Amino acid sequence: MVISLFTSAYASDKLQQSDLHRVADLAARGELPILLIVSQHHCPFCVRLKEEIIFPMRLSGEYQDSVIMVEILLDSTEMIRDLKGNLVDPGKIGETYDVWVTPTLLFLDHTGREVHQRMLGVNTIEMYSHYLDASLEAALEAVKKGDKSYTPTRKDIIGDAPGYDQLY
């Protein structure tokens, strides 16, 4: 139990980033996609996703050469650098990508362009790894090929959320 808590804390420390501009530079040099995990401090689904899927993925080392995984916390009061180097409130990044639910996983190139359909929330944790692996593979391929054909649609952004249009 102690090892598990230490491991999760270690993975979490390295996951949260305050300088996405630096991350973008690393992604550009390595021709890697950025998996931007948009979450909140007290989101139980975010915690579960990180504990059961994201932290084990990072600690396995299997994804080290295929993706840069980072997290921002929308409800953080600390300013962060966005992908262009501007100092912004984390909520501004959420607004930029029209994030309305946490967790949201964004698959980005070094410019901040979405290269694959985002993953919204957590429905079935048992299948999440499978879908995430497929999305990471597609994102890596898009970045390596310079494929800019993916454009998020309104349905990609809202998923199948009933009444989303009535929230805004």
N, C-alpha and C positions, 0 to 999 in steps of 0.2 A: 504493500500500500504506500509506503513512504517513497519507494522508487517511482511508482506511478505518478504521485503528486509532484515529485521533483522533475520528472520527465515532462509532464504537462506544463509546468511553470517554465521550464527551459525552452520548450517549443513555442510557448506563447510569447516569451520575451523576444524571440527572434522573428516572430510573425508580425507583430505590430510595427508599423513604420511611420516615421514622422517626416520622411523625405522621399516622396514618390519620384521626384526629379532624378535623384540618384538611382533609384530602382529602374527608371526609364532608360537611363544611360547604360546600366548593366544589361538590360533586356536588348537594347540596340546592339551592343557589342557582341552579345552571345547569340543574337538572332533567336531570342526566346520570347514566348508569350508571358504576359503577367496575369496571374490569377489574383484578382483583387477581391478579397473577401470583405464585404461590407456588413458590419455587425454593430451590436450595441452591448454595453456593459452587462445589462441585466436581462438579456434575451436568452431564455432557456433553450430555444432551438439552436441558437448560435453556439452556446456552450456545448450542447450535445454533438453538434456537427464537428466542432473542433476536437473534442475529446475522442470521439469514436472514428472519425474519418481523417481530418486534416493533420492533427499531430502525428498519428501513426504513419501517414504518408510521408511527412517531412522527416521523421526519425528513421524511416526505412532507407533513405538515401537514394531510392530508385528514381526519384523525380528531379534530382539535383541538376541534371543536364538537359531537362526538357521543359522546365517552367520555373518562374520566379513567383513564389507564393508570398503575398503580403496581406495584412489586414488593416483596415481603418475602422475606428469606432465612431459612428455618427454622433453619438451623444457625448463625445469627449469635449472638454473645454479647452484643450491645448491646440494651438494652431499647427498646421502641417504644411509642407511644401507640396503643391500639386505636381502633376507630371510636367508642367511647363516651367516649374520653378517658383511660382507665385505662392506667397504665404497666405493660406486660407483656413477658414473654419472647416472641419471635416464634413459638416452638414452641407457645405457648398459643393463638395464632390458628389455627395448623394443627390443633390438637386441637379447637378450637371448630367448625371446618368439616369435621372428620374427614378431613383431607388425609392420604393414605397414599402418594402417589407424586408425584414432581416431574418435570417441571413440572405444576402444576394451575392452570388458569385459572378463576377464579370471577367471575361476572357479578352484581354487587351493586347494590342501591339505597343511598341515603345512610344508611340504618339498619343496613346490613349483611345485609339479607335477600337471599337468592339470587333473582334474577328470571328466570334462564334456566339451562338445563342446563350444568353445568361441562364443561370440556374436560380430559381426563386424558392425561398423557404426550404423546408424539409418535410417531405411527405412520407416516404418510406425509406427509413435509414438503412434497411437491409439491402436495398438496390442502389443506394446513393453512390457508393464507390464505383459501381459499374458505369453509371451515367457520367460521373465525374471523369473517369479514365477516358471514356469515349470523347468527351468534350475537350479534355486536355490534348488528346492526340490530334483532334481536328484543329484546335487552336495552334498547336505547334506546326502542323502542316501548312496552315494558312500563313503564318509568320514566315516560315522558311521559303515559301513560294512567293511571298509578297502579294498574296491574294487579298484584294480589297473588295471582293464581291458581296460580302455579308453586310447587310444594313438592317439594324434592328427595326422590327415592326412594332406597332402598338400592342399587338398580341404577345410579342416576345417580352415586352416590358411589363404588361399586366398579368401575363399567364392566363389562367382560367379563373381569376378571382371574381366571384360574383359580387356585383355592386361596386366594383372599383371606381367606375365612372361617376358614381354617386358620392364618393368620398371627396372628390375634388371639384 
